[in-house]
Amino acid sequence: MEEEIFTELLAKKLSGEITPDELAVFNRLIAGNTSFQKEYESVRSYWMQDEEPYDNMVGILEKIKQRAGIMDTDENTASVIEIQRPQKNQLWFRFSAAAIAIILLSASFYFFRINNPGNADSTRLAELKTKNGSIAKIRLADGTLVTLNALSTLTYPKNFAGKTREVFLSGEAFFDVAKDHKHPFIVHTNQSDIQVLGTAFDIKSYKNDPQFEATLFRGSIQATLKDNPAIKVILKPTDKLLIQHASYSLTKETYFDDSNTLNIETAWMNNKLVFKNEPFERLANSLERKYGNNIIFKNETLKSIKFTGEFEKEDINQILLSLQIVTRFNYKISDNNIYIF
């Protein structure tokens, strides 16, 4: 009971909303409890930092909200959550400043307990998952920024140790890797291992997509094929690696049109669905990840039909109606299933 009171009062103190009477109670609590004193000093110093971001704030906030029964019902809330230092009196998720302070306070306790170098669990792996239609950002312990696309999983260590920095990806992510020439950064996927020192690139490695893609935008990467480790492919900026059925090819990053302003490989980071000469089957996978429907082809020949298009705010029904104008097919929506025939 005392700990709950302490947590609530500390949240109010950090947010600047504590009353004189509450402050007196708070001072009595920390004066008589060494553990409260240490937690207050740790959280206060972290709260006041200007540059250090919270590690895995996306996952932490989601767990805290679920445990507390807090749901964000604002439909206009962005699905991209930036990982950044909390600001005093800044409203997140349209909660009051005090409520936000409680959430961030709980998150900071969680952060210190699992990342303290003296903790035996400090090097354990953590996992960040995204749902359909959502995008998340996380800054890893080495400073690398990862943007995770929908229905993707990033597995990473809380703190990097050893000669390499290694993470595991299922799905799609954009990596902006912090430079560290002494500790190569390695991304493991089911098709390839990507090794870099400091660079920016996109990896698309969904299990239900027939093709693996890695596109380089800055720096240099080396890809090792899982099915044939003897094959190592070096990519330079604008190169795009495609792997399918244990064979690979190199091409270039793709632009939607000749204006070279809309890059297809990274359009998803702006919540856009962009495709060019895309087989209907692969496009259906993208639609499933964005909208959460199950798309079932009742006519197999329709899977190979190719489409080109750009969508952003349209719903799934509007997109299918637009595709019907280009190619003749029918569809039926039943509950969460969409039947294409």
PEZI-V466703 format. One record per pair of residues at least 24 apart in sequence whose ideal C-beta (glycine too) atoms are under 10 Angstrom apart, sorted by the first residue. I is the first residue (numbers start at 1). GAP is how many residues later the second one is. If there is no record, write none. Layout:
# PEZI-V466703
i = <I;I>
gap = <GAP;GAP>
This chain:
# PEZI-V466703
i = <2;2;2;2;3;3;3;3;3;5;6;6;6;6;6;6;7;7;7;7;7;7;7;7;8;8;8;8;9;9;10;10;10;10;10;10;10;10;10;10;11;11;11;11;11;11;11;11;11;11;11;12;12;12;12;12;13;13;13;13;13;14;14;14;14;14;14;14;14;14;14;14;14;14;14;14;15;15;15;15;15;15;15;15;15;15;15;15;15;15;16;16;16;16;16;17;17;17;17;17;18;38;39;39;39;39;39;42;42;42;42;42;43;43;43;43;43;43;43;43;44;46;46;46;46;46;46;47;47;47;47;47;47;47;47;48;48;49;49;50;51;52;52;53;53;53;53;53;53;53;53;53;53;54;54;54;54;54;54;54;54;54;54;54;55;55;55;55;55;55;55;55;55;55;55;55;55;55;56;56;56;56;56;56;56;56;56;56;56;56;56;56;56;56;56;57;57;57;57;57;57;57;57;57;57;57;57;57;57;57;57;58;58;58;58;58;58;58;58;58;58;58;59;59;59;59;59;59;59;59;59;60;60;60;60;60;60;60;60;60;60;61;61;61;61;61;61;61;62;62;62;62;63;63;63;64;64;64;64;64;64;64;65;65;65;67;68;68;68;68;70;70;70;78;78;78;79;79;79;79;79;79;79;79;80;80;80;80;80;80;80;80;80;81;81;81;81;81;82;82;82;82;83;83;83;83;83;83;83;84;84;111;114;114;115;115;115;116;116;117;119;119;121;122;122;122;122;123;123;123;123;123;123;124;124;124;125;125;125;125;125;125;125;126;126;126;126;126;127;127;127;127;127;128;128;128;128;128;128;129;129;129;129;129;130;130;130;130;130;131;131;132;132;132;132;132;132;132;133;133;133;133;133;134;134;134;134;135;135;135;135;135;135;135;136;137;137;137;138;139;139;140;140;140;140;140;140;141;141;142;142;142;142;142;142;143;143;143;143;143;143;144;144;144;144;144;144;144;144;144;145;145;145;145;145;145;146;146;146;146;146;146;147;147;147;147;147;147;147;147;147;148;148;148;149;149;149;149;149;149;149;149;149;149;149;150;150;150;150;150;150;150;150;150;151;151;151;151;151;151;151;152;152;152;152;152;154;155;156;160;164;165;165;166;166;167;168;169;169;169;169;170;170;170;171;171;171;171;171;171;171;172;172;172;172;172;172;172;172;172;172;172;172;173;173;173;173;173;174;174;174;174;174;174;174;174;174;174;174;175;175;175;175;175;175;175;176;176;176;176;176;177;177;177;177;179;184;185;186;186;187;187;187;188;188;189;189;189;189;190;191;191;191;191;191;191;191;191;191;192;192;192;192;192;192;192;192;192;192;192;192;193;193;193;193;193;193;193;194;194;194;194;194;194;194;195;195;195;195;195;195;196;196;196;196;196;197;197;199;199;200;200;201;201;201;201;201;201;202;202;202;202;202;202;202;203;203;204;204;204;204;205;206;206;206;206;208;208;208;208;208;208;209;209;209;209;209;209;210;210;210;210;210;210;211;211;211;211;211;211;212;212;212;212;212;213;213;213;213;213;213;213;213;214;214;214;214;214;214;214;215;215;215;215;215;215;215;215;215;215;215;215;216;216;216;216;217;217;217;217;223;223;240;256;256;256;257;257;262;264;264;267;267;267;270;271;271;271;272;272;272;272;273;273;273;273;273;273;274;274;274;274;274;275;275;275;275;275;275;276;276;276;276;276;277;277;277;278;278;278;278;278;279;279;279;279;279;280;280;280;280;280;280;280;280;281;281;282;282;283;283;283;283;283;284;284;287;287;287;287;287;287;288;288;290;290;291;291;291;291;291;291;292;292;293;293;293;293;293;293;294;294;294;294;294;294;295;295;295;295;295;295;296;296;296;296;296;296;296;296;297;297;297;297;297;298;298;298;298;298;298;298;299;299;299;299;299;301;302;302;302;302;302;302;302;303;305>
gap = <27;30;31;34;26;30;32;33;36;24;24;27;29;30;33;34;29;32;36;94;95;98;99;102;90;93;94;97;27;31;26;29;30;33;34;37;91;92;95;99;32;86;87;88;89;90;91;92;93;94;95;85;86;89;90;93;27;31;85;88;92;26;29;30;33;34;72;74;83;84;86;87;88;90;91;94;32;71;73;74;75;81;82;83;84;85;86;87;89;90;72;73;81;82;85;72;79;80;81;84;80;74;66;69;70;73;74;66;67;69;70;74;61;62;63;64;65;66;68;69;64;39;40;58;62;65;66;38;39;40;41;54;57;58;61;37;40;36;37;35;34;33;87;29;30;31;32;33;84;85;86;90;92;29;30;31;32;50;53;54;56;57;84;85;28;52;55;56;59;60;71;83;84;85;86;101;103;104;27;51;54;55;58;59;70;71;72;80;82;83;84;85;98;100;102;24;25;26;27;28;29;35;46;47;50;51;54;79;80;81;82;24;25;70;71;72;76;77;78;79;80;90;48;51;67;68;69;70;77;79;95;43;44;46;47;48;49;50;51;54;66;31;32;39;42;43;45;46;66;67;69;74;43;44;47;38;39;40;41;42;43;46;28;30;38;39;31;34;35;38;25;29;33;56;57;193;51;52;54;55;56;57;71;192;54;55;56;57;67;68;189;190;191;53;54;55;56;57;54;55;56;57;53;54;55;56;57;62;63;53;55;47;44;45;26;43;44;42;43;42;39;40;37;35;36;37;39;34;35;36;37;38;39;33;34;35;30;31;32;33;41;42;43;28;29;30;31;32;26;27;28;29;41;24;25;26;27;28;45;24;25;26;41;42;24;41;42;43;159;158;161;155;156;157;158;159;160;161;138;156;157;158;159;137;155;156;158;37;38;39;133;134;135;136;37;36;37;132;35;37;39;25;27;35;37;38;45;24;37;35;36;37;38;41;43;33;34;35;36;37;55;31;32;33;34;35;36;41;52;54;29;30;31;32;33;55;27;28;29;30;31;41;25;26;27;28;29;55;119;121;122;24;25;26;24;25;53;54;55;57;119;120;137;140;141;56;118;121;136;138;139;140;141;142;55;57;134;137;138;139;141;51;52;53;54;137;33;33;31;25;31;31;32;27;29;27;25;25;34;35;36;35;36;37;32;33;34;35;36;38;118;30;31;32;33;34;37;41;93;96;97;114;117;28;29;30;31;32;26;27;28;29;30;41;43;91;92;94;95;24;25;26;27;28;42;46;24;25;41;42;43;24;41;42;44;40;38;36;36;38;27;34;36;36;38;25;34;37;54;36;32;34;35;36;50;52;53;55;57;30;31;32;33;34;35;39;40;41;49;51;56;29;30;31;32;33;36;39;27;28;29;30;39;41;47;25;26;27;28;29;37;24;25;26;27;39;24;25;36;38;37;66;34;36;38;39;40;64;38;51;61;63;64;66;67;38;62;38;61;64;82;38;76;79;80;83;73;74;76;77;80;81;35;72;73;76;77;80;34;35;69;71;72;75;31;32;33;34;68;71;29;30;31;32;36;27;28;29;30;31;38;41;52;25;26;27;28;29;34;51;24;25;26;27;36;37;38;39;48;49;50;51;24;25;37;49;36;46;48;49;25;27;25;52;53;54;51;53;48;44;46;43;44;45;42;40;41;42;38;39;40;41;36;37;38;39;41;46;34;35;36;37;38;31;32;33;34;35;36;30;31;32;33;34;29;30;31;27;28;29;30;31;24;25;26;27;28;24;25;26;27;43;47;49;60;24;59;24;25;24;25;26;36;40;54;56;24;29;32;33;36;51;28;50;26;29;24;25;26;28;45;47;24;44;27;40;42;43;44;45;40;41;42;43;44;45;25;36;42;43;44;45;35;36;38;41;42;43;44;45;32;41;42;43;44;31;32;33;34;41;42;43;30;31;40;41;42;28;25;26;27;28;29;38;39;37;24>
